[in-house]
Amino acid sequence: MNKTLNIPYLAVAAVAGAIFGLGLYISGMVNPLKVLRFLDFTAIPSGGWDPSLAFVMVPAVIVMFIAVRIGKARTRPAFDTRFHEPEFNKIDTPLVAGAAMFGVGWGMSGICPGPAISLIAFWPHYLLIYLLALFVGSYGGSVIIPSGRQKRLALAR
Amino acid sequence: MDTFTPIPAAIGGALIGLSAAILWLGNGRIAGISGIFGQLLPPAQTVVWRFVFLAFLVGGTFVAAHLLPSLGNRPTTLVEAPKWFAAGTPIWIGLSGLLTGFGTKIGNGCTSGHGVCGLARLSRRSFVAVAVFFVVAILTVTATGIV
């Protein structure tokens, strides 16, 4: 099956992408300042804390949790031969170190990859710098840490 | 608390979950943006759907902003670097992007892949990643005084 030219397959990607963008805008998570106001726990005592991000995450996880349950009852998704579930399940150093680095980057700007891409719609000042750096960082990571289950299992020993 | 918007947040969150659900049940793919973005690079095999997803992600945001301008979630600039950071905002933003790109690549995910999809799949790796990046991000905001 040639997935790259499969129209229903690409239509699913398009619809999912558009709904994701809609959700990021409506939720306000496209605004880095709103994200930072969640991450700023020092504002809790003064009442200036914005818990909105938690109100985004919880329903998102619940809806996806239901979808994962539905998927478990099926042998394959609608337009592919299998579910591409990550098979590597070890808690290893790259996972923890990578998450920590991402935490620093996220806390510095209030931007994570989803909003970074969706912000192309508004093209705010400095976004180009962020996107180029994201690209370079991601490429650097792929050079240093190989992807693929066998290589990760070998490294995790 | 005047910035707290629980209802749009919950509606937007449910839509993000719906997007992830559609991609999972339709194509069997994880809606993790760092992964989709990071695998636009070689040697990724299936680039086309990733490009389509990201293009419509931008389009969906654009259309939403035109349909619902009163929500006002339309930043014109990214946050400025804190005053103590002498090298300036462009360097600050660049460092933020580098750390996020590198960290999400070696850690295999960000707020969407680990946060939304991984937690929903009850992945041990995602529970660890989410705990680490939330705690570190909160400490970073506190330490840098960015807000």
Interface residues (C-beta under 8 A of the other chain):
Chain A: K3 T4 L5 P8 Y9 L10 V12 A13 A14 V15 A16 G17 A18 I19 F20 G21 L22 G23 L24 Y25 I26 S27 G28 M29 V30 N31 P32 L33 K34 L36 R37 L39 D40 F41 T42 A43 G47 G48 W49 D50 P51 S52 L53 F55 V56 M57 V58 P59 A60 V61 I62 V63 M64 F65 I66 A67 V68 I70 G71 R74 R76 P77 A78 F79 D80 R82 F83 H84 E85 P86 F88 N89 K90 I91 P94 L95 V96 A97 G98 A99 A100 M101 F102 G103 V104 G105 W106 G107 M108 S109 G110 I111 C112 P113 G114 A116 I117 S118 L119 I120 A121 F122 P124 H125 Y126 L127 I129 Y130 L131 L132 A133 L134 F135 V136 G137 S138 Y139 G140 G141 S142 I144 I145
Chain B: M1 T3 F4 T5 P6 P8 A9 A10 I11 G12 G13 A14 L15 I16 G17 L18 S19 A20 A21 I22 L23 W24 L25 G26 N27 G28 R29 I30 A31 I33 S34 F37 G38 L41 T46 V47 V48 W49 R50 V52 F53 L54 A55 F56 L57 V58 G59 G60 T61 F62 V63 A64 A65 L68 L71 N73 R74 P75 T76 T77 L78 V79 T89 P90 W92 I93 G94 L95 S96 G97 L98 L99 T100 G101 F102 G103 T104 K105 I106 G107 N108 C110 T111 S112 H114 G115 V116 C117 L119 A120 R121 S123 R124 R125 V128 A129 V130 V132 F133 F134 V135 V136 A137 I138 L139 T140 V141 T142 T144 I146 V147
